[in-house]
Amino acid sequence: MCVITLICHFNLTNGQITEDEFIDVLLGTRKYIPALTAINKIDGVSMETLDALAREGDGRTVMLSCELDLGIDWLLESIWRVSFFFRK
């Protein structure tokens, strides 16, 4: 099977996967899980900055302030959702 056929089979486009990740997927030596980015201390920046950060994120960015108790529940829920764990 040629590389082009494999790329089409896995529905990959340019820039989605590195050469090393592609080889790991083919060999089955590693499993990749999505990343979750947590930005703390949002109480110290302007609303414009928060808006810009939220818009450039990939949907896996959680903003929180431990001092103001903002976003901590959202962070916990996001960890469960991204890591594919389920609560009983």
N, C-alpha and C positions, 0 to 999 in steps of 0.2 A: 504494500500500500504506500503510495507516495505521500509526501508531506502536505501537498495541496489538498488531497482527498481527506486527510486527517483533519486539517484545519476546517474544511467545509463540514465534515462530520460533527465536529465539536462546536460548530457555529462561532468561530473565533474571528475577530477582525484585528487589523493591525493596531498594536499598542495595548491590547487587552492582556497579553501574557508575554513574559520574557522567555528567552530560549531555555533557560534553566528550568523554569516552571513547566514549560511544554514537555521537556524531557522527563521531569518528575511525574507528570500526569501519565505519560505513555508507559513509564516503567512501574508506576503505582507505588513509588517509594515514599511519597509524602502526600499528606492531605493539607490543603490550604483552606483556612477559614477566613471569613470577612473580618476586617479590622473595625474597631470602634474607637473614635476619637473623643476624648472628654476634655473640654476647655473649662477650667476652673477660674474663679475670681472674676466673674463677669460683672460683678458689682463695681469694678474699678474702671470700666470702659464706657464709652458713650453708646447710646442706642443706635447711632449710625454705624458704629464699628460692629456691634452685635448683628445688625441687619446684614451688613456686608459679609460677615463670617457665615451667617446662616445661609445666605444665597449661594456662596461658593462651595458649600459642603456637598457631600455625596449622599446625604440622607442618613449617614451613620455618624454624625457629629452631635454630641450632646453638650450643651452649655449649662453650667451650674455655678452656684455660689453657695459654698458651705456656710459662710458667715450669715447669709440671709435665708438659708435653708430653702434654696430654689433649685429645682431640677434633680434633686437626689433620687426621688421616686422614679423620674423619667430615666435616669441613668440605670437604675436597677432593672427596670422593665426592658431597656435596650440591651443590657447584658444578657438577659434571658432570651430575648428574641434573636439576637445576632449569634449566640452560641448554640442555638437550636435545642436548648433545654426546655423542659416543660415542668411547670409546677404541678404538684398533686393537690 
